Amino acid sequence: MTRVSDAGRSAVTLLTVLPVRGAVGDPGLTMRLAPAVGLLLAVPLSLLAVVADRFTSSLLAAAVTVAALALLTRGLHLDGLADLTDGLASYRPPAEARAVMKQPDVGPLGVAAVVLVLLVDTAALTTCLVAGRGVTALVVALMTGRLALTAACTRRVPAATGHGLGAQVAGTVGRGWTTGLALATALTGTAVLLVEDGLGGSLVLPAIAVAVGLGVARLVRAHAVRRLEGITGDVLGALVELATATALIVLAVQP
């Protein structure tokens, strides 16, 4: 239990704004617990979205919820998205592209990527709130986004350098974990959808959202590995944002 507890505290500290104190957990177990942190984030954000949707417009409720998510995660994943976009857009060799990503300033394409993702998140969540599955959307999207981290840390994915977050977690997750956690995420989403929308909703939608979200993250990850020679902390952050946004888009589709 101590090992799981340490990894849980590490996952919460790494992926949220909460400064949970405790021993540094096993990197592989920490990454396997990442989807659980997504579920943890979904609880207060769902409450916020539902309450705000009741007393304001769905658009404003979605915007406030997306802003709260950025605050709860310290904007780290958005920063990773901006840095990865700048690095890939530089079209430089791997070492130089990684150097671009380390620069403190953000280029215009990096800013555009962040703005676009925030707009997509807000628009998709608005649609889900109007359709009566806002809670389902948050649960599935936030778990899928963090599950993209788990998938990126499997043993066939190398680290770009010998230091940093990428080096610490690359290759620490064994085979089969991504599939098992994806199934758990889909089942959790389906259970929430049944409570939220009954049999009126499309019960396969959560599973589709998980699959498509992870698929997009895998394509981006493969491209980043080719261009940067492996994953970095920025790559991981970008995968979270892209998988989350993709899952929200799928869940916004009207069945």
RASUL-V740653 format. One record per residue. N is the residue number from 1. SS is DSSP state (H for helix, E for strand, L for the rest). PSI is psi in whole degrees, 0 to 359 (NA if undefined). Layout:
# RASUL-V740653
n=<N,N>
ss=<SS,SS>
psi=<PSI,PSI>
This chain:
# RASUL-V740653
n=<1,2,3,4,5,6,7,8,9,10,11,12,13,14,15,16,17,18,19,20,21,22,23,24,25,26,27,28,29,30,31,32,33,34,35,36,37,38,39,40,41,42,43,44,45,46,47,48,49,50,51,52,53,54,55,56,57,58,59,60,61,62,63,64,65,66,67,68,69,70,71,72,73,74,75,76,77,78,79,80,81,82,83,84,85,86,87,88,89,90,91,92,93,94,95,96,97,98,99,100,101,102,103,104,105,106,107,108,109,110,111,112,113,114,115,116,117,118,119,120,121,122,123,124,125,126,127,128,129,130,131,132,133,134,135,136,137,138,139,140,141,142,143,144,145,146,147,148,149,150,151,152,153,154,155,156,157,158,159,160,161,162,163,164,165,166,167,168,169,170,171,172,173,174,175,176,177,178,179,180,181,182,183,184,185,186,187,188,189,190,191,192,193,194,195,196,197,198,199,200,201,202,203,204,205,206,207,208,209,210,211,212,213,214,215,216,217,218,219,220,221,222,223,224,225,226,227,228,229,230,231,232,233,234,235,236,237,238,239,240,241,242,243,244,245,246,247,248,249,250,251,252,253,254,255>
ss=<L,H,H,H,H,H,H,H,H,H,H,H,H,H,H,L,L,L,L,L,L,L,L,L,L,L,H,H,H,H,H,H,L,H,H,H,H,H,H,H,H,H,H,H,H,H,H,H,H,H,H,H,H,H,H,L,L,H,H,H,H,H,H,H,H,H,H,H,H,H,H,H,L,L,L,H,H,H,H,H,H,H,H,H,H,H,H,H,H,L,L,L,L,H,H,H,H,H,H,H,H,H,L,L,L,L,L,H,H,H,H,H,H,H,H,H,H,H,H,H,H,H,H,H,H,H,H,H,H,H,L,L,L,H,H,H,H,H,H,H,H,H,H,H,H,H,H,H,H,H,H,H,L,E,L,L,L,L,E,L,L,L,L,H,H,H,H,H,H,L,L,L,E,L,L,L,H,H,H,H,H,H,H,H,H,H,H,H,H,H,H,H,H,H,H,H,H,H,H,H,L,L,L,L,H,H,H,H,H,H,H,H,H,H,H,H,H,H,H,H,H,H,H,H,H,H,H,H,L,L,E,L,H,H,H,H,H,H,H,H,H,H,H,H,H,H,H,H,H,H,H,H,L,L,L>
psi=<326,320,315,319,316,317,322,317,322,318,317,317,319,322,359,177,350,122,68,124,149,178,153,126,168,127,317,317,324,316,329,336,358,316,328,327,323,318,321,317,326,334,301,326,324,318,316,314,317,315,314,323,330,325,351,197,160,325,313,321,317,318,316,321,317,320,319,323,317,320,317,339,10,15,13,320,324,321,319,321,315,315,318,319,315,318,314,325,347,338,32,167,161,309,319,323,320,326,321,320,335,349,142,336,162,132,170,324,325,317,316,321,317,313,317,315,318,321,316,315,314,314,316,319,325,312,319,322,317,323,355,22,39,319,316,317,316,316,309,315,317,323,320,319,317,333,332,330,313,313,327,347,16,165,347,358,118,164,147,327,178,11,169,180,319,317,328,325,347,133,16,352,127,167,146,339,320,316,314,317,328,318,317,321,316,318,321,315,320,319,318,320,321,320,319,321,0,209,2,339,163,109,347,351,316,318,319,318,318,314,314,319,315,326,315,317,322,319,315,319,316,319,318,321,320,318,328,356,21,185,154,177,323,321,316,316,318,321,322,310,318,321,321,311,319,316,320,320,314,317,341,349,133,116,NA>
